[in-house]
Amino acid sequence: MTDDLESREPSDRSANHTSRGLVIFVVVLVCYVLSPIPVAWGLVRIGVFDRAESAFEMFYAPLGYLAQHFEFVDNFYVWQTHLFGL
């Protein structure tokens, strides 16, 4: 039995690797964009938000910038804040 990776041409393996990397990048980006309010909610629930606030703000600073400059981004995070009861 031949290995599937060995039977493919190098260009096929490269394209497959590139598309897999792109999918992983998009998934990580979507998780990052959706995560600040749930992460803040979790930190508040376990009682460590006060100690982690500066790291939290630094990690999510790009999203804070977008929320300040684009109303639809701000509205999304306001909606998420209401959803999580923060």
mmCIF file as gemmi writes it, N, C-alpha and C atoms, coordinates in Angstrom:
data_model
loop_
_atom_site.group_PDB
_atom_site.id
_atom_site.type_symbol
_atom_site.label_atom_id
_atom_site.label_alt_id
_atom_site.label_comp_id
_atom_site.label_asym_id
_atom_site.label_entity_id
_atom_site.label_seq_id
_atom_site.pdbx_PDB_ins_code
_atom_site.Cartn_x
_atom_site.Cartn_y
_atom_site.Cartn_z
_atom_site.occupancy
_atom_site.B_iso_or_equiv
_atom_site.pdbx_formal_charge
_atom_site.auth_seq_id
_atom_site.auth_asym_id
_atom_site.pdbx_PDB_model_num
ATOM 1 N N . MET Axp A 1 ? 0.851 -1.173 0 1 0 ? 1 A 1
ATOM 2 C CA . MET Axp A 1 ? 0 0 0 1 0 ? 1 A 1
ATOM 3 C C . MET Axp A 1 ? 0.897 1.237 0 1 0 ? 1 A 1
ATOM 4 N N . THR Axp A 2 ? 0.612 2.165 -0.849 1 0 ? 2 A 1
ATOM 5 C CA . THR Axp A 2 ? 1.43 3.371 -0.941 1 0 ? 2 A 1
ATOM 6 C C . THR Axp A 2 ? 0.849 4.456 -0.057 1 0 ? 2 A 1
ATOM 7 N N . ASP Axp A 3 ? 1.73 5.257 0.467 1 0 ? 3 A 1
ATOM 8 C CA . ASP Axp A 3 ? 1.309 6.393 1.281 1 0 ? 3 A 1
ATOM 9 C C . ASP Axp A 3 ? 0.697 7.458 0.382 1 0 ? 3 A 1
ATOM 10 N N . ASP Axp A 4 ? -0.422 8.029 0.822 1 0 ? 4 A 1
ATOM 11 C CA . ASP Axp A 4 ? -1.127 9.033 0.025 1 0 ? 4 A 1
ATOM 12 C C . ASP Axp A 4 ? -0.245 10.246 -0.248 1 0 ? 4 A 1
ATOM 13 N N . LEU Axp A 5 ? 0.552 10.651 0.74 1 0 ? 5 A 1
ATOM 14 C CA . LEU Axp A 5 ? 1.415 11.816 0.554 1 0 ? 5 A 1
ATOM 15 C C . LEU Axp A 5 ? 2.528 11.547 -0.449 1 0 ? 5 A 1
ATOM 16 N N . GLU Axp A 6 ? 3.024 10.316 -0.485 1 0 ? 6 A 1
ATOM 17 C CA . GLU Axp A 6 ? 4.1 9.991 -1.409 1 0 ? 6 A 1
ATOM 18 C C . GLU Axp A 6 ? 3.598 9.937 -2.85 1 0 ? 6 A 1
ATOM 19 N N . SER Axp A 7 ? 2.346 9.57 -3.047 1 0 ? 7 A 1
ATOM 20 C CA . SER Axp A 7 ? 1.829 9.438 -4.397 1 0 ? 7 A 1
ATOM 21 C C . SER Axp A 7 ? 1.472 10.778 -5.03 1 0 ? 7 A 1
ATOM 22 N N . ARG Axp A 8 ? 1.364 11.803 -4.265 1 0 ? 8 A 1
ATOM 23 C CA . ARG Axp A 8 ? 1.006 13.111 -4.805 1 0 ? 8 A 1
ATOM 24 C C . ARG Axp A 8 ? 2.224 13.821 -5.367 1 0 ? 8 A 1
ATOM 25 N N . GLU Axp A 9 ? 1.964 14.659 -6.309 1 0 ? 9 A 1
ATOM 26 C CA . GLU Axp A 9 ? 3.019 15.499 -6.856 1 0 ? 9 A 1
ATOM 27 C C . GLU Axp A 9 ? 3.402 16.552 -5.809 1 0 ? 9 A 1
ATOM 28 N N . PRO Axp A 10 ? 4.626 17.067 -5.836 1 0 ? 10 A 1
ATOM 29 C CA . PRO Axp A 10 ? 5.023 18.107 -4.871 1 0 ? 10 A 1
ATOM 30 C C . PRO Axp A 10 ? 4.116 19.332 -4.9 1 0 ? 10 A 1
ATOM 31 N N . SER Axp A 11 ? 3.638 19.727 -6.066 1 0 ? 11 A 1
ATOM 32 C CA . SER Axp A 11 ? 2.769 20.899 -6.137 1 0 ? 11 A 1
ATOM 33 C C . SER Axp A 11 ? 1.434 20.627 -5.447 1 0 ? 11 A 1
ATOM 34 N N . ASP Axp A 12 ? 0.926 19.391 -5.51 1 0 ? 12 A 1
ATOM 35 C CA . ASP Axp A 12 ? -0.311 19.033 -4.822 1 0 ? 12 A 1
ATOM 36 C C . ASP Axp A 12 ? -0.136 19.123 -3.309 1 0 ? 12 A 1
ATOM 37 N N . ARG Axp A 13 ? 0.991 18.616 -2.819 1 0 ? 13 A 1
ATOM 38 C CA . ARG Axp A 13 ? 1.258 18.673 -1.38 1 0 ? 13 A 1
ATOM 39 C C . ARG Axp A 13 ? 1.396 20.116 -0.925 1 0 ? 13 A 1
ATOM 40 N N . SER Axp A 14 ? 2.052 20.942 -1.73 1 0 ? 14 A 1
ATOM 41 C CA . SER Axp A 14 ? 2.239 22.342 -1.377 1 0 ? 14 A 1
ATOM 42 C C . SER Axp A 14 ? 0.914 23.087 -1.336 1 0 ? 14 A 1
ATOM 43 N N . ALA Axp A 15 ? 0.053 22.846 -2.31 1 0 ? 15 A 1
ATOM 44 C CA . ALA Axp A 15 ? -1.253 23.499 -2.336 1 0 ? 15 A 1
ATOM 45 C C . ALA Axp A 15 ? -2.105 23.045 -1.161 1 0 ? 15 A 1
ATOM 46 N N . ASN Axp A 16 ? -2.053 21.755 -0.836 1 0 ? 16 A 1
ATOM 47 C CA . ASN Axp A 16 ? -2.809 21.231 0.291 1 0 ? 16 A 1
ATOM 48 C C . ASN Axp A 16 ? -2.31 21.839 1.598 1 0 ? 16 A 1
ATOM 49 N N . HIS Axp A 17 ? -1.003 21.962 1.734 1 0 ? 17 A 1
ATOM 50 C CA . HIS Axp A 17 ? -0.411 22.541 2.945 1 0 ? 17 A 1
ATOM 51 C C . HIS Axp A 17 ? -0.791 24.019 3.065 1 0 ? 17 A 1
ATOM 52 N N . THR Axp A 18 ? -0.767 24.734 1.962 1 0 ? 18 A 1
ATOM 53 C CA . THR Axp A 18 ? -1.118 26.153 1.97 1 0 ? 18 A 1
ATOM 54 C C . THR Axp A 18 ? -2.581 26.358 2.327 1 0 ? 18 A 1
ATOM 55 N N . SER Axp A 19 ? -3.463 25.563 1.744 1 0 ? 19 A 1
ATOM 56 C CA . SER Axp A 19 ? -4.889 25.725 2.044 1 0 ? 19 A 1
ATOM 57 C C . SER Axp A 19 ? -5.191 25.337 3.484 1 0 ? 19 A 1
ATOM 58 N N . ARG Axp A 20 ? -4.52 24.332 4.015 1 0 ? 20 A 1
ATOM 59 C CA . ARG Axp A 20 ? -4.703 23.958 5.413 1 0 ? 20 A 1
ATOM 60 C C . ARG Axp A 20 ? -4.229 25.083 6.33 1 0 ? 20 A 1
ATOM 61 N N . GLY Axp A 21 ? -3.105 25.691 5.999 1 0 ? 21 A 1
ATOM 62 C CA . GLY Axp A 21 ? -2.602 26.814 6.786 1 0 ? 21 A 1
ATOM 63 C C . GLY Axp A 21 ? -3.543 28.002 6.752 1 0 ? 21 A 1
ATOM 64 N N . LEU Axp A 22 ? -4.149 28.247 5.591 1 0 ? 22 A 1
ATOM 65 C CA . LEU Axp A 22 ? -5.101 29.345 5.456 1 0 ? 22 A 1
ATOM 66 C C . LEU Axp A 22 ? -6.348 29.084 6.297 1 0 ? 22 A 1
ATOM 67 N N . VAL Axp A 23 ? -6.834 27.863 6.293 1 0 ? 23 A 1
ATOM 68 C CA . VAL Axp A 23 ? -8.008 27.508 7.107 1 0 ? 23 A 1
ATOM 69 C C . VAL Axp A 23 ? -7.704 27.688 8.589 1 0 ? 23 A 1
ATOM 70 N N . ILE Axp A 24 ? -6.548 27.242 9.022 1 0 ? 24 A 1
ATOM 71 C CA . ILE Axp A 24 ? -6.159 27.398 10.426 1 0 ? 24 A 1
ATOM 72 C C . ILE Axp A 24 ? -6.057 28.87 10.792 1 0 ? 24 A 1
ATOM 73 N N . PHE Axp A 25 ? -5.47 29.677 9.922 1 0 ? 25 A 1
ATOM 74 C CA . PHE Axp A 25 ? -5.35 31.11 10.174 1 0 ? 25 A 1
ATOM 75 C C . PHE Axp A 25 ? -6.719 31.759 10.315 1 0 ? 25 A 1
ATOM 76 N N . VAL Axp A 26 ? -7.649 31.422 9.416 1 0 ? 26 A 1
ATOM 77 C CA . VAL Axp A 26 ? -8.994 32.005 9.466 1 0 ? 26 A 1
ATOM 78 C C . VAL Axp A 26 ? -9.717 31.586 10.737 1 0 ? 26 A 1
ATOM 79 N N . VAL Axp A 27 ? -9.593 30.331 11.134 1 0 ? 27 A 1
ATOM 80 C CA . VAL Axp A 27 ? -10.242 29.853 12.36 1 0 ? 27 A 1
ATOM 81 C C . VAL Axp A 27 ? -9.686 30.579 13.58 1 0 ? 27 A 1
ATOM 82 N N . VAL Axp A 28 ? -8.379 30.727 13.656 1 0 ? 28 A 1
ATOM 83 C CA . VAL Axp A 28 ? -7.76 31.436 14.782 1 0 ? 28 A 1
ATOM 84 C C . VAL Axp A 28 ? -8.193 32.896 14.792 1 0 ? 28 A 1
ATOM 85 N N . LEU Axp A 29 ? -8.245 33.533 13.649 1 0 ? 29 A 1
ATOM 86 C CA . LEU Axp A 29 ? -8.669 34.93 13.56 1 0 ? 29 A 1
ATOM 87 C C . LEU Axp A 29 ? -10.123 35.092 14.015 1 0 ? 29 A 1
ATOM 88 N N . VAL Axp A 30 ? -10.994 34.213 13.579 1 0 ? 30 A 1
ATOM 89 C CA . VAL Axp A 30 ? -12.404 34.281 13.986 1 0 ? 30 A 1
ATOM 90 C C . VAL Axp A 30 ? -12.531 34.069 15.495 1 0 ? 30 A 1
ATOM 91 N N . CYS Axp A 31 ? -11.804 33.104 16.029 1 0 ? 31 A 1
ATOM 92 C CA . CYS Axp A 31 ? -11.842 32.863 17.484 1 0 ? 31 A 1
ATOM 93 C C . CYS Axp A 31 ? -11.337 34.084 18.251 1 0 ? 31 A 1
ATOM 94 N N . TYR Axp A 32 ? -10.287 34.735 17.75 1 0 ? 32 A 1
ATOM 95 C CA . TYR Axp A 32 ? -9.756 35.934 18.397 1 0 ? 32 A 1
ATOM 96 C C . TYR Axp A 32 ? -10.783 37.06 18.404 1 0 ? 32 A 1
ATOM 97 N N . VAL Axp A 33 ? -11.445 37.265 17.271 1 0 ? 33 A 1
ATOM 98 C CA . VAL Axp A 33 ? -12.431 38.343 17.158 1 0 ? 33 A 1
ATOM 99 C C . VAL Axp A 33 ? -13.632 38.087 18.061 1 0 ? 33 A 1
ATOM 100 N N . LEU Axp A 34 ? -14.04 36.851 18.202 1 0 ? 34 A 1
ATOM 101 C CA . LEU Axp A 34 ? -15.216 36.525 19.007 1 0 ? 34 A 1
ATOM 102 C C . LEU Axp A 34 ? -14.918 36.358 20.496 1 0 ? 34 A 1
ATOM 103 N N . SER Axp A 35 ? -13.659 36.322 20.89 1 0 ? 35 A 1
ATOM 104 C CA . SER Axp A 35 ? -13.323 35.923 22.248 1 0 ? 35 A 1
ATOM 105 C C . SER Axp A 35 ? -13.24 36.984 23.341 1 0 ? 35 A 1
ATOM 106 N N . PRO Axp A 36 ? -13.093 38.288 23.11 1 0 ? 36 A 1
ATOM 107 C CA . PRO Axp A 36 ? -12.819 39.185 24.238 1 0 ? 36 A 1
ATOM 108 C C . PRO Axp A 36 ? -13.901 39.207 25.317 1 0 ? 36 A 1
ATOM 109 N N . ILE Axp A 37 ? -15.16 39.253 24.941 1 0 ? 37 A 1
ATOM 110 C CA . ILE Axp A 37 ? -16.213 39.338 25.948 1 0 ? 37 A 1
ATOM 111 C C . ILE Axp A 37 ? -16.349 38.019 26.705 1 0 ? 37 A 1
ATOM 112 N N . PRO Axp A 38 ? -16.375 36.847 26.04 1 0 ? 38 A 1
ATOM 113 C CA . PRO Axp A 38 ? -16.403 35.603 26.814 1 0 ? 38 A 1
ATOM 114 C C . PRO Axp A 38 ? -15.188 35.422 27.724 1 0 ? 38 A 1
ATOM 115 N N . VAL Axp A 39 ? -14.014 35.843 27.263 1 0 ? 39 A 1
ATOM 116 C CA . VAL Axp A 39 ? -12.817 35.741 28.11 1 0 ? 39 A 1
ATOM 117 C C . VAL Axp A 39 ? -12.952 36.674 29.312 1 0 ? 39 A 1
ATOM 118 N N . ALA Axp A 40 ? -13.401 37.901 29.094 1 0 ? 40 A 1
ATOM 119 C CA . ALA Axp A 40 ? -13.603 38.835 30.208 1 0 ? 40 A 1
ATOM 120 C C . ALA Axp A 40 ? -14.628 38.279 31.184 1 0 ? 40 A 1
ATOM 121 N N . TRP Axp A 41 ? -15.707 37.715 30.665 1 0 ? 41 A 1
ATOM 122 C CA . TRP Axp A 41 ? -16.746 37.112 31.512 1 0 ? 41 A 1
ATOM 123 C C . TRP Axp A 41 ? -16.153 35.998 32.378 1 0 ? 41 A 1
ATOM 124 N N . GLY Axp A 42 ? -15.334 35.156 31.779 1 0 ? 42 A 1
ATOM 125 C CA . GLY Axp A 42 ? -14.698 34.071 32.528 1 0 ? 42 A 1
ATOM 126 C C . GLY Axp A 42 ? -13.741 34.589 33.59 1 0 ? 42 A 1
ATOM 127 N N . LEU Axp A 43 ? -12.969 35.608 33.249 1 0 ? 43 A 1
ATOM 128 C CA . LEU Axp A 43 ? -12.036 36.184 34.23 1 0 ? 43 A 1
ATOM 129 C C . LEU Axp A 43 ? -12.779 36.83 35.388 1 0 ? 43 A 1
ATOM 130 N N . VAL Axp A 44 ? -13.905 37.475 35.093 1 0 ? 44 A 1
ATOM 131 C CA . VAL Axp A 44 ? -14.713 38.071 36.157 1 0 ? 44 A 1
ATOM 132 C C . VAL Axp A 44 ? -15.302 36.976 37.032 1 0 ? 44 A 1
ATOM 133 N N . ARG Axp A 45 ? -15.786 35.896 36.416 1 0 ? 45 A 1
ATOM 134 C CA . ARG Axp A 45 ? -16.409 34.804 37.17 1 0 ? 45 A 1
ATOM 135 C C . ARG Axp A 45 ? -15.433 34.126 38.128 1 0 ? 45 A 1
ATOM 136 N N . ILE Axp A 46 ? -14.18 33.982 37.713 1 0 ? 46 A 1
ATOM 137 C CA . ILE Axp A 46 ? -13.214 33.34 38.614 1 0 ? 46 A 1
ATOM 138 C C . ILE Axp A 46 ? -12.507 34.357 39.51 1 0 ? 46 A 1
ATOM 139 N N . GLY Axp A 47 ? -12.807 35.632 39.322 1 0 ? 47 A 1
ATOM 140 C CA . GLY Axp A 47 ? -12.314 36.67 40.232 1 0 ? 47 A 1
ATOM 141 C C . GLY Axp A 47 ? -10.907 37.154 40.004 1 0 ? 47 A 1
ATOM 142 N N . VAL Axp A 48 ? -10.393 37.025 38.795 1 0 ? 48 A 1
ATOM 143 C CA . VAL Axp A 48 ? -9.017 37.466 38.529 1 0 ? 48 A 1
ATOM 144 C C . VAL Axp A 48 ? -8.922 38.577 37.484 1 0 ? 48 A 1
ATOM 145 N N . PHE Axp A 49 ? -10.06 39.132 37.097 1 0 ? 49 A 1
ATOM 146 C CA . PHE Axp A 49 ? -10.02 40.153 36.048 1 0 ? 49 A 1
ATOM 147 C C . PHE Axp A 49 ? -9.193 41.361 36.474 1 0 ? 49 A 1
ATOM 148 N N . ASP Axp A 50 ? -9.289 41.773 37.729 1 0 ? 50 A 1
ATOM 149 C CA . ASP Axp A 50 ? -8.522 42.943 38.193 1 0 ? 50 A 1
ATOM 150 C C . ASP Axp A 50 ? -7.031 42.745 38.006 1 0 ? 50 A 1
ATOM 151 N N . ARG Axp A 51 ? -6.542 41.53 38.248 1 0 ? 51 A 1
ATOM 152 C CA . ARG Axp A 51 ? -5.115 41.26 38.101 1 0 ? 51 A 1
ATOM 153 C C . ARG Axp A 51 ? -4.704 41.071 36.647 1 0 ? 51 A 1
ATOM 154 N N . ALA Axp A 52 ? -5.636 40.642 35.805 1 0 ? 52 A 1
ATOM 155 C CA . ALA Axp A 52 ? -5.313 40.359 34.41 1 0 ? 52 A 1
ATOM 156 C C . ALA Axp A 52 ? -5.745 41.469 33.464 1 0 ? 52 A 1
ATOM 157 N N . GLU Axp A 53 ? -6.265 42.555 33.996 1 0 ? 53 A 1
ATOM 158 C CA . GLU Axp A 53 ? -6.844 43.593 33.145 1 0 ? 53 A 1
ATOM 159 C C . GLU Axp A 53 ? -5.838 44.213 32.179 1 0 ? 53 A 1
ATOM 160 N N . SER Axp A 54 ? -4.627 44.511 32.633 1 0 ? 54 A 1
ATOM 161 C CA . SER Axp A 54 ? -3.657 45.152 31.732 1 0 ? 54 A 1
ATOM 162 C C . SER Axp A 54 ? -3.233 44.198 30.616 1 0 ? 54 A 1
ATOM 163 N N . ALA Axp A 55 ? -3.036 42.929 30.934 1 0 ? 55 A 1
ATOM 164 C CA . ALA Axp A 55 ? -2.694 41.954 29.891 1 0 ? 55 A 1
ATOM 165 C C . ALA Axp A 55 ? -3.859 41.771 28.926 1 0 ? 55 A 1
ATOM 166 N N . PHE Axp A 56 ? -5.065 41.737 29.467 1 0 ? 56 A 1
ATOM 167 C CA . PHE Axp A 56 ? -6.269 41.613 28.641 1 0 ? 56 A 1
ATOM 168 C C . PHE Axp A 56 ? -6.369 42.782 27.67 1 0 ? 56 A 1
ATOM 169 N N . GLU Axp A 57 ? -6.198 43.993 28.176 1 0 ? 57 A 1
ATOM 170 C CA . GLU Axp A 57 ? -6.291 45.186 27.331 1 0 ? 57 A 1
ATOM 171 C C . GLU Axp A 57 ? -5.209 45.212 26.263 1 0 ? 57 A 1
ATOM 172 N N . MET Axp A 58 ? -3.996 44.771 26.606 1 0 ? 58 A 1
ATOM 173 C CA . MET Axp A 58 ? -2.912 44.765 25.636 1 0 ? 58 A 1
ATOM 174 C C . MET Axp A 58 ? -3.171 43.706 24.551 1 0 ? 58 A 1
ATOM 175 N N . PHE Axp A 59 ? -3.627 42.526 24.944 1 0 ? 59 A 1
ATOM 176 C CA . PHE Axp A 59 ? -3.869 41.451 23.985 1 0 ? 59 A 1
ATOM 177 C C . PHE Axp A 59 ? -4.983 41.81 23.007 1 0 ? 59 A 1
ATOM 178 N N . TYR Axp A 60 ? -6.022 42.469 23.518 1 0 ? 60 A 1
ATOM 179 C CA . TYR Axp A 60 ? -7.167 42.82 22.682 1 0 ? 60 A 1
ATOM 180 C C . TYR Axp A 60 ? -7.137 44.276 22.208 1 0 ? 60 A 1
ATOM 181 N N . ALA Axp A 61 ? -6.004 44.95 22.289 1 0 ? 61 A 1
ATOM 182 C CA . ALA Axp A 61 ? -5.886 46.341 21.845 1 0 ? 61 A 1
ATOM 183 C C . ALA Axp A 61 ? -6.276 46.538 20.379 1 0 ? 61 A 1
ATOM 184 N N . PRO Axp A 62 ? -5.899 45.643 19.464 1 0 ? 62 A 1
ATOM 185 C CA . PRO Axp A 62 ? -6.336 45.851 18.071 1 0 ? 62 A 1
ATOM 186 C C . PRO Axp A 62 ? -7.859 45.859 17.928 1 0 ? 62 A 1
ATOM 187 N N . LEU Axp A 63 ? -8.542 45.016 18.686 1 0 ? 63 A 1
ATOM 188 C CA . LEU Axp A 63 ? -10.002 45.008 18.617 1 0 ? 63 A 1
ATOM 189 C C . LEU Axp A 63 ? -10.581 46.258 19.269 1 0 ? 63 A 1
ATOM 190 N N . GLY Axp A 64 ? -9.933 46.752 20.312 1 0 ? 64 A 1
ATOM 191 C CA . GLY Axp A 64 ? -10.362 48.006 20.927 1 0 ? 64 A 1
ATOM 192 C C . GLY Axp A 64 ? -10.237 49.167 19.961 1 0 ? 64 A 1
ATOM 193 N N . TYR Axp A 65 ? -9.157 49.175 19.198 1 0 ? 65 A 1
ATOM 194 C CA . TYR Axp A 65 ? -8.97 50.217 18.185 1 0 ? 65 A 1
ATOM 195 C C . TYR Axp A 65 ? -10.09 50.156 17.147 1 0 ? 65 A 1
ATOM 196 N N . LEU Axp A 66 ? -10.39 48.952 16.687 1 0 ? 66 A 1
ATOM 197 C CA . LEU Axp A 66 ? -11.461 48.8 15.696 1 0 ? 66 A 1
ATOM 198 C C . LEU Axp A 66 ? -12.813 49.223 16.271 1 0 ? 66 A 1
ATOM 199 N N . ALA Axp A 67 ? -13.055 48.895 17.521 1 0 ? 67 A 1
ATOM 200 C CA . ALA Axp A 67 ? -14.326 49.276 18.157 1 0 ? 67 A 1
ATOM 201 C C . ALA Axp A 67 ? -14.446 50.791 18.29 1 0 ? 67 A 1
ATOM 202 N N . GLN Axp A 68 ? -13.318 51.482 18.508 1 0 ? 68 A 1
ATOM 203 C CA . GLN Axp A 68 ? -13.342 52.934 18.627 1 0 ? 68 A 1
ATOM 204 C C . GLN Axp A 68 ? -13.562 53.619 17.276 1 0 ? 68 A 1
ATOM 205 N N . HIS Axp A 69 ? -13.138 52.981 16.197 1 0 ? 69 A 1
ATOM 206 C CA . HIS Axp A 69 ? -13.171 53.629 14.89 1 0 ? 69 A 1
ATOM 207 C C . HIS Axp A 69 ? -14.273 53.13 13.95 1 0 ? 69 A 1
ATOM 208 N N . PHE Axp A 70 ? -14.908 52.018 14.291 1 0 ? 70 A 1
ATOM 209 C CA . PHE Axp A 70 ? -15.976 51.475 13.45 1 0 ? 70 A 1
ATOM 210 C C . PHE Axp A 70 ? -17.179 51.162 14.314 1 0 ? 70 A 1
ATOM 211 N N . GLU Axp A 71 ? -18.277 51.828 14.01 1 0 ? 71 A 1
ATOM 212 C CA . GLU Axp A 71 ? -19.472 51.707 14.839 1 0 ? 71 A 1
ATOM 213 C C . GLU Axp A 71 ? -20.024 50.285 14.861 1 0 ? 71 A 1
ATOM 214 N N . PHE Axp A 72 ? -19.988 49.575 13.735 1 0 ? 72 A 1
ATOM 215 C CA . PHE Axp A 72 ? -20.536 48.225 13.71 1 0 ? 72 A 1
ATOM 216 C C . PHE Axp A 72 ? -19.737 47.265 14.589 1 0 ? 72 A 1
ATOM 217 N N . VAL Axp A 73 ? -18.432 47.477 14.712 1 0 ? 73 A 1
ATOM 218 C CA . VAL Axp A 73 ? -17.612 46.649 15.604 1 0 ? 73 A 1
ATOM 219 C C . VAL Axp A 73 ? -17.978 46.953 17.053 1 0 ? 73 A 1
ATOM 220 N N . ASP Axp A 74 ? -18.107 48.23 17.379 1 0 ? 74 A 1
ATOM 221 C CA . ASP Axp A 74 ? -18.507 48.62 18.725 1 0 ? 74 A 1
ATOM 222 C C . ASP Axp A 74 ? -19.883 48.056 19.066 1 0 ? 74 A 1
ATOM 223 N N . ASN Axp A 75 ? -20.822 48.148 18.132 1 0 ? 75 A 1
ATOM 224 C CA . ASN Axp A 75 ? -22.165 47.621 18.373 1 0 ? 75 A 1
ATOM 225 C C . ASN Axp A 75 ? -22.145 46.114 18.618 1 0 ? 75 A 1
ATOM 226 N N . PHE Axp A 76 ? -21.283 45.404 17.899 1 0 ? 76 A 1
ATOM 227 C CA . PHE Axp A 76 ? -21.169 43.961 18.106 1 0 ? 76 A 1
ATOM 228 C C . PHE Axp A 76 ? -20.709 43.648 19.531 1 0 ? 76 A 1
ATOM 229 N N . TYR Axp A 77 ? -19.688 44.363 20.004 1 0 ? 77 A 1
ATOM 230 C CA . TYR Axp A 77 ? -19.174 44.089 21.347 1 0 ? 77 A 1
ATOM 231 C C . TYR Axp A 77 ? -20.129 44.573 22.432 1 0 ? 77 A 1
ATOM 232 N N . VAL Axp A 78 ? -20.887 45.634 22.168 1 0 ? 78 A 1
ATOM 233 C CA . VAL Axp A 78 ? -21.929 46.064 23.11 1 0 ? 78 A 1
ATOM 234 C C . VAL Axp A 78 ? -22.998 44.977 23.209 1 0 ? 78 A 1
ATOM 235 N N . TRP Axp A 79 ? -23.385 44.422 22.07 1 0 ? 79 A 1
ATOM 236 C CA . TRP Axp A 79 ? -24.367 43.334 22.062 1 0 ? 79 A 1
ATOM 237 C C . TRP Axp A 79 ? -23.842 42.127 22.835 1 0 ? 79 A 1
ATOM 238 N N . GLN Axp A 80 ? -22.572 41.764 22.61 1 0 ? 80 A 1
ATOM 239 C CA . GLN Axp A 80 ? -21.987 40.627 23.326 1 0 ? 80 A 1
ATOM 240 C C . GLN Axp A 80 ? -21.936 40.912 24.826 1 0 ? 80 A 1
ATOM 241 N N . THR Axp A 81 ? -21.628 42.154 25.209 1 0 ? 81 A 1
ATOM 242 C CA . THR Axp A 81 ? -21.58 42.519 26.618 1 0 ? 81 A 1
ATOM 243 C C . THR Axp A 81 ? -22.939 42.316 27.257 1 0 ? 81 A 1
ATOM 244 N N . HIS Axp A 82 ? -23.995 42.722 26.59 1 0 ? 82 A 1
ATOM 245 C CA . HIS Axp A 82 ? -25.352 42.535 27.114 1 0 ? 82 A 1
ATOM 246 C C . HIS Axp A 82 ? -25.699 41.042 27.182 1 0 ? 82 A 1
ATOM 247 N N . LEU Axp A 83 ? -25.265 40.289 26.18 1 0 ? 83 A 1
ATOM 248 C CA . LEU Axp A 83 ? -25.538 38.863 26.139 1 0 ? 83 A 1
ATOM 249 C C . LEU Axp A 83 ? -24.903 38.14 27.328 1 0 ? 83 A 1
ATOM 250 N N . PHE Axp A 84 ? -23.698 38.527 27.702 1 0 ? 84 A 1
ATOM 251 C CA . PHE Axp A 84 ? -22.995 37.894 28.808 1 0 ? 84 A 1
ATOM 252 C C . PHE Axp A 84 ? -23.281 38.563 30.149 1 0 ? 84 A 1
ATOM 253 N N . GLY Axp A 85 ? -24.041 39.632 30.147 1 0 ? 85 A 1
ATOM 254 C CA . GLY Axp A 85 ? -24.409 40.279 31.387 1 0 ? 85 A 1
ATOM 255 C C . GLY Axp A 85 ? -23.27 41.024 32.072 1 0 ? 85 A 1
ATOM 256 N N . LEU Axp A 86 ? -22.378 41.567 31.279 1 0 ? 86 A 1
ATOM 257 C CA . LEU Axp A 86 ? -21.258 42.335 31.856 1 0 ? 86 A 1
ATOM 258 C C . LEU Axp A 86 ? -21.593 43.809 31.904 1 0 ? 86 A 1
